[in-house]
Amino acid sequence: MNKRKVLVAMSGGVDSSVAAYLLTRDGCDCVGCTMKLCPDDLSHEGGCCTADDAADARSVARRIGIPFHVFNMTERFKENVIDRFIDCYRAGRTPNPCVDCNRTMKFDELRRRGEELGYDVLATGHYAKIEEIDGRFYLKKAADPQKDQSYVLYHLTQAQLAKTLFPLGGLTKDEARRIAAENGFLNADKPDSQDICFVPDGDYAAVIARYVGKSEPEGDFILPDGTVVGRHKGISRYTVGQRRGLGIAYSEPLYVKRILVSENKVLLARDADLYEDACNVREINWIAGETPAEPIRCAVKIRYRQPEQPATVTPLGAGRAAIVFDRPQRAITPGQSAVFYDGDVVLGGGEIE
C-alpha cells in the first residue's frame, strides 16, 4: 500500500514539530518545510519565520528523519499579506494578517509548491479538527478550547479540507509539549510567537510609512456632534474600540468609534456608544460550498479571543451577508473576520464591512 505523501508546514515552533512527528510515526511519507515570508528588514525576535525558526525546524526534521526545505516566498507574502495589510489600514479598516497568511500563503502558495513536489496533502500544526461524513468535510473546533484556531481557518474549502491534516486537533498544548520533550526536540519549551512577523515593536504606522514612503497627514478627533477635541497623528494608528494612545484629555473616557477616511477624521465616543447589534460581511466562504437559501441561526465570533455570540445571518448574494446579533456587541471592527459556528462546526465566515 502506498504511503500517504504529506508536506508538513514547520514554523520552527513546537506545534508543527509535533505534527510532523505524529504523521511520521503513523507511517506517512513526510517532508518538512519552512516558508521564508518576512522581508529581512522587518524580521524580528518575537515574530515568526525567522532564520532561527527555520534552523529549529530543520533540527526537528533531522531528528525524526524526514527531508526538509526552505521556500523563499517573500515577494508573494508582500503582495498577498503586507500590501493588503497596508491598504486595509489606510482605508480605515483593521486587517487580520494571520487570516490572510493562512488563506493565501499556507493553503494556496504552499499547497501548490507541495503538489509540484508530488506531495498533495498539506499538514500544519493548527489546533483544529477535520471530519468527513458521507463525503462532506467539516471544519471543527479543537479539543483544547484555549488553543482552538478554527477562527483563522474559516476560508478553507471542501477541496482543501479533503487534502489537509491537522494532527494536533485532539491534543492540548501541554500534551504537545510533553511529546516534544519526550522526543528530545530542542523547541519543546519554546514560547509561542506573539507578534505580527513584519511589525517590529508593534509599530504598524512605521511599517506603513516605510512602504508607502511618506507619513500620513494629521487630522481632527471629533465627537458625534462634530466638536473637535484634538488632533490625530494619521488614521492608520487607530482602530475601533481603541482608548490608549489617543493623547487627548476629556471629562470622560473616549474611544475610537469610526475612522472617517474621506474627511481624514477619527470619530470618538463614550464606551456605551460602541455597542451595535448588526453588521454586514463580505467575501464570505461557506465551507459546505453552498450558500444557505434562508437566514440561519448560528453563533458568530468577531474576534479571535472573543466567545462567539448568538445571531441570525442572512445571505445577501454576491458573497455578502447581514448579521443581526441577539445582544449588541462592542466595537464591531471593519476589516476583522466574522466567523459562523454551529456548535463545534465552522460554517464559514467573511470580512466585516
PLY file of the C-alpha trace (Angstrom):
ply
format ascii 1.0
element vertex 353
property float x
property float y
property float z
element edge 352
property int vertex1
property int vertex2
end_header
0.00 0.00 0.00
1.32 3.43 -0.92
2.16 5.72 1.96
0.30 9.00 2.18
2.65 11.73 0.93
2.39 14.76 3.21
4.03 18.18 3.08
4.30 19.46 6.66
4.48 23.21 7.22
7.04 23.59 10.01
7.35 27.05 11.52
10.09 26.10 13.97
7.64 26.05 16.86
6.64 23.10 18.98
3.19 22.59 17.45
4.22 21.99 13.84
7.18 19.93 15.04
4.88 17.58 16.92
2.55 17.44 13.92
5.45 16.26 11.73
6.47 13.69 14.34
2.96 12.25 14.73
2.46 11.83 10.99
5.89 10.24 10.53
5.25 7.91 13.48
1.96 6.86 11.87
3.69 5.87 8.64
3.16 8.87 6.38
5.82 9.81 3.84
6.54 13.32 5.12
8.70 16.20 4.01
9.04 19.24 6.23
9.28 22.81 5.04
9.51 26.36 6.30
8.32 29.35 4.32
10.60 32.38 4.39
7.95 35.08 4.37
9.04 38.20 6.21
11.48 40.57 4.48
14.83 40.68 6.29
14.48 44.34 7.22
11.24 43.66 9.11
12.04 40.30 10.69
12.35 40.49 14.47
12.52 38.43 17.63
9.03 37.55 18.85
7.67 37.19 15.34
7.65 34.01 13.28
9.50 32.60 10.25
12.90 33.97 11.27
16.21 32.34 10.34
16.37 30.85 13.86
12.90 29.39 13.39
13.99 27.71 10.16
17.04 26.29 11.95
14.83 24.90 14.71
12.50 23.29 12.17
15.46 21.76 10.31
16.80 20.34 13.58
13.48 18.62 14.35
13.16 17.30 10.78
16.65 15.81 11.05
15.81 14.23 14.39
12.68 12.49 13.09
14.37 11.56 9.82
12.47 13.47 7.16
13.68 15.74 4.34
13.42 19.47 4.89
13.21 22.50 2.61
13.06 26.27 2.99
10.91 28.04 0.41
11.58 31.72 -0.20
8.16 33.34 -0.64
8.89 36.89 0.47
7.66 38.51 -2.74
4.33 36.68 -2.69
3.99 37.41 1.02
4.46 41.11 0.37
1.79 41.05 -2.34
-0.71 38.86 -0.51
-0.29 39.95 3.11
1.81 43.09 3.68
0.26 45.12 0.84
-3.24 44.09 1.89
-2.41 44.98 5.50
-1.27 48.47 4.48
-4.23 49.06 2.13
-6.66 47.95 4.82
-5.32 50.33 7.48
-5.16 53.23 5.03
-8.82 52.58 4.20
-9.82 52.89 7.85
-10.21 49.16 8.48
-8.30 46.84 10.83
-6.80 43.86 8.98
-6.22 40.34 10.20
-2.88 39.37 8.62
-2.86 35.89 10.17
-6.09 35.04 8.34
-4.65 36.41 5.10
-1.39 34.50 5.58
-3.18 31.21 6.16
-5.52 31.76 3.22
-3.05 32.97 0.61
0.29 31.52 1.71
-0.13 28.25 3.62
-3.24 26.90 1.92
-2.63 28.34 -1.53
1.01 29.09 -2.35
2.49 26.36 -0.16
-0.09 23.79 -1.22
0.82 24.40 -4.86
4.52 24.04 -4.06
3.80 20.72 -2.36
1.86 19.42 -5.35
4.80 20.31 -7.60
6.96 18.08 -5.39
4.41 15.26 -5.52
3.00 15.87 -2.03
-0.70 16.55 -2.49
-1.62 16.56 1.23
-0.71 19.53 3.44
-0.38 19.27 7.23
0.05 22.09 9.74
0.29 22.50 13.49
-3.05 24.29 13.80
-5.33 23.31 16.66
-8.48 22.36 14.75
-10.22 19.22 13.50
-11.41 17.95 10.13
-14.17 15.36 9.99
-15.55 13.61 6.91
-19.17 12.46 6.92
-20.72 10.92 3.80
-18.19 12.57 1.52
-18.53 16.05 3.00
-15.77 17.62 5.06
-16.39 19.60 8.25
-14.02 22.00 9.97
-14.44 21.76 13.74
-13.04 23.29 16.88
-10.03 21.71 18.56
-10.24 19.64 21.73
-8.32 22.35 23.63
-10.63 25.41 23.81
-7.74 27.61 24.93
-5.76 26.84 21.76
-8.55 26.40 19.20
-7.57 28.09 15.92
-10.63 27.33 13.81
-11.39 31.07 13.65
-8.42 31.74 11.34
-9.28 28.78 9.08
-12.83 29.67 8.02
-11.62 30.24 4.43
-10.94 26.54 3.79
-12.93 24.91 1.00
-14.15 21.34 0.56
-11.32 20.64 -1.89
-8.73 21.99 0.55
-10.14 20.16 3.58
-10.04 16.91 1.63
-6.25 17.23 1.37
-5.41 18.83 4.73
-4.38 17.27 8.03
-4.42 18.86 11.50
-2.69 16.23 13.69
-2.99 18.35 16.87
-6.77 18.75 16.79
-7.30 16.22 19.57
-4.41 17.35 21.79
-3.90 20.02 24.41
-0.90 22.31 24.29
0.56 20.61 27.37
0.30 17.23 25.64
2.05 18.60 22.56
4.91 19.96 24.68
5.20 16.64 26.52
5.52 14.73 23.22
8.19 17.19 22.07
10.14 16.83 25.31
9.93 13.02 25.25
11.44 13.05 21.76
14.21 15.50 22.58
13.04 18.36 20.39
15.07 21.48 21.10
11.92 23.64 20.86
9.84 21.71 23.41
9.71 24.75 25.71
9.90 27.42 23.02
7.39 30.24 23.62
4.66 30.80 21.05
5.22 33.71 18.67
3.09 36.64 19.76
3.80 39.50 17.37
2.96 40.04 13.72
6.09 38.87 11.93
6.54 42.03 9.83
5.66 44.61 12.51
8.67 45.17 14.82
7.68 46.53 18.25
4.02 46.62 17.22
4.55 49.90 15.35
2.13 49.49 12.44
2.40 53.14 11.40
6.18 52.90 10.97
5.83 49.89 8.66
3.16 51.64 6.62
5.24 54.82 6.34
8.26 52.79 5.23
6.38 51.02 2.46
4.32 54.00 1.34
7.33 56.32 1.50
5.67 59.06 3.49
3.92 59.74 6.78
0.16 60.16 6.95
-1.29 63.63 7.49
-2.66 64.60 10.87
-6.34 65.37 11.30
-9.09 66.03 13.82
-10.50 63.89 16.59
-14.21 64.71 16.68
-17.23 63.85 18.83
-20.55 62.66 17.35
-21.83 66.25 17.36
-18.81 67.42 15.35
-16.92 69.03 18.24
-13.14 68.89 17.68
-11.36 67.55 20.78
-7.82 67.07 19.50
-5.54 66.08 16.63
-4.75 62.57 15.47
-1.39 61.50 14.01
-2.63 59.59 10.97
-5.64 57.31 10.61
-3.67 54.06 10.36
-2.66 54.47 14.01
-6.22 53.85 15.23
-8.76 51.06 15.37
-12.36 50.82 16.52
-12.60 50.45 20.30
-9.16 51.93 20.98
-8.65 54.12 24.05
-4.90 54.08 24.71
-2.60 56.31 22.73
-5.18 58.93 21.77
-3.26 61.64 23.61
-6.25 63.78 24.49
-7.75 64.92 27.78
-11.52 64.94 28.22
-14.07 64.91 31.03
-14.79 61.19 30.48
-13.04 58.28 28.74
-13.31 58.36 24.95
-12.83 55.54 22.45
-12.48 55.29 18.69
-15.89 54.63 17.17
-15.21 55.10 13.46
-12.46 56.11 11.04
-13.74 58.75 8.61
-11.26 58.25 5.79
-12.66 60.72 3.27
-12.59 63.51 5.87
-9.32 62.39 7.50
-11.05 62.44 10.87
-11.36 59.97 13.75
-14.74 59.82 15.46
-14.59 59.33 19.23
-17.42 58.36 21.59
-18.19 57.01 25.04
-17.87 53.28 25.69
-21.66 52.90 25.78
-21.81 54.24 22.20
-19.58 51.47 20.84
-22.29 48.81 21.05
-24.15 47.79 17.88
-26.42 44.86 17.13
-25.79 44.42 13.40
-23.15 44.48 10.68
-22.60 43.27 7.13
-19.84 40.95 5.94
-18.32 40.39 2.52
-16.10 37.87 0.70
-17.84 35.05 2.58
-16.65 31.47 2.33
-19.32 28.88 3.14
-17.33 25.76 3.96
-20.07 23.43 2.73
-19.65 25.02 -0.70
-23.27 26.17 -0.81
-24.81 29.48 0.28
-27.82 28.94 2.58
-31.12 29.69 0.86
-32.65 31.16 4.02
-31.44 33.10 7.09
-29.69 30.83 9.58
-29.41 30.85 13.34
-25.84 30.33 14.50
-23.15 31.75 16.75
-20.80 34.42 15.40
-17.30 35.28 16.55
-16.00 38.74 15.60
-12.56 38.47 17.25
-10.11 35.64 17.74
-10.21 35.82 21.54
-13.91 36.65 21.91
-16.55 33.97 22.62
-19.00 33.54 19.76
-22.39 35.23 20.17
-25.90 34.07 19.10
-27.06 35.77 15.91
-29.05 35.48 12.69
-27.09 35.51 9.44
-28.99 36.44 6.28
-27.26 35.85 2.92
-27.48 38.89 0.62
-25.93 37.46 -2.52
-22.60 38.32 -4.16
-20.66 36.83 -1.26
-22.25 39.12 1.35
-24.47 38.63 4.38
-26.16 40.64 7.10
-25.61 39.68 10.75
-28.06 40.64 13.49
-26.89 39.76 17.00
-29.25 38.83 19.81
-27.40 41.31 22.01
-25.40 44.39 20.98
-21.67 43.77 20.54
-18.88 46.14 21.48
-16.65 47.67 18.82
-17.58 45.67 15.74
-14.49 46.38 13.65
-14.40 46.71 9.84
-11.66 44.55 8.34
-11.81 41.88 11.03
-13.33 38.46 10.42
-16.80 37.33 11.45
-16.87 33.54 11.69
-20.07 31.48 11.89
-20.40 28.41 14.15
-22.98 25.68 14.67
-21.75 24.18 17.93
-18.23 22.92 17.22
-18.65 23.14 13.45
-17.39 26.14 11.48
-19.99 27.09 8.87
-17.90 29.80 7.24
-17.12 33.47 7.62
-16.19 36.71 5.95
-14.75 40.20 6.42
-16.74 42.79 8.38
-17.62 45.75 6.15
0 1
1 2
2 3
3 4
4 5
5 6
6 7
7 8
8 9
9 10
10 11
11 12
12 13
13 14
14 15
15 16
16 17
17 18
18 19
19 20
20 21
21 22
22 23
23 24
24 25
25 26
26 27
27 28
28 29
29 30
30 31
31 32
32 33
33 34
34 35
35 36
36 37
37 38
38 39
39 40
40 41
41 42
42 43
43 44
44 45
45 46
46 47
47 48
48 49
49 50
50 51
51 52
52 53
53 54
54 55
55 56
56 57
57 58
58 59
59 60
60 61
61 62
62 63
63 64
64 65
65 66
66 67
67 68
68 69
69 70
70 71
71 72
72 73
73 74
74 75
75 76
76 77
77 78
78 79
79 80
80 81
81 82
82 83
83 84
84 85
85 86
86 87
87 88
88 89
89 90
90 91
91 92
92 93
93 94
94 95
95 96
96 97
97 98
98 99
99 100
100 101
101 102
102 103
103 104
104 105
105 106
106 107
107 108
108 109
109 110
110 111
111 112
112 113
113 114
114 115
115 116
116 117
117 118
118 119
119 120
120 121
121 122
122 123
123 124
124 125
125 126
126 127
127 128
128 129
129 130
130 131
131 132
132 133
133 134
134 135
135 136
136 137
137 138
138 139
139 140
140 141
141 142
142 143
143 144
144 145
145 146
146 147
147 148
148 149
149 150
150 151
151 152
152 153
153 154
154 155
155 156
156 157
157 158
158 159
159 160
160 161
161 162
162 163
163 164
164 165
165 166
166 167
167 168
168 169
169 170
170 171
171 172
172 173
173 174
174 175
175 176
176 177
177 178
178 179
179 180
180 181
181 182
182 183
183 184
184 185
185 186
186 187
187 188
188 189
189 190
190 191
191 192
192 193
193 194
194 195
195 196
196 197
197 198
198 199
199 200
200 201
201 202
202 203
203 204
204 205
205 206
206 207
207 208
208 209
209 210
210 211
211 212
212 213
213 214
214 215
215 216
216 217
217 218
218 219
219 220
220 221
221 222
222 223
223 224
224 225
225 226
226 227
227 228
228 229
229 230
230 231
231 232
232 233
233 234
234 235
235 236
236 237
237 238
238 239
239 240
240 241
241 242
242 243
243 244
244 245
245 246
246 247
247 248
248 249
249 250
250 251
251 252
252 253
253 254
254 255
255 256
256 257
257 258
258 259
259 260
260 261
261 262
262 263
263 264
264 265
265 266
266 267
267 268
268 269
269 270
270 271
271 272
272 273
273 274
274 275
275 276
276 277
277 278
278 279
279 280
280 281
281 282
282 283
283 284
284 285
285 286
286 287
287 288
288 289
289 290
290 291
291 292
292 293
293 294
294 295
295 296
296 297
297 298
298 299
299 300
300 301
301 302
302 303
303 304
304 305
305 306
306 307
307 308
308 309
309 310
310 311
311 312
312 313
313 314
314 315
315 316
316 317
317 318
318 319
319 320
320 321
321 322
322 323
323 324
324 325
325 326
326 327
327 328
328 329
329 330
330 331
331 332
332 333
333 334
334 335
335 336
336 337
337 338
338 339
339 340
340 341
341 342
342 343
343 344
344 345
345 346
346 347
347 348
348 349
349 350
350 351
351 352
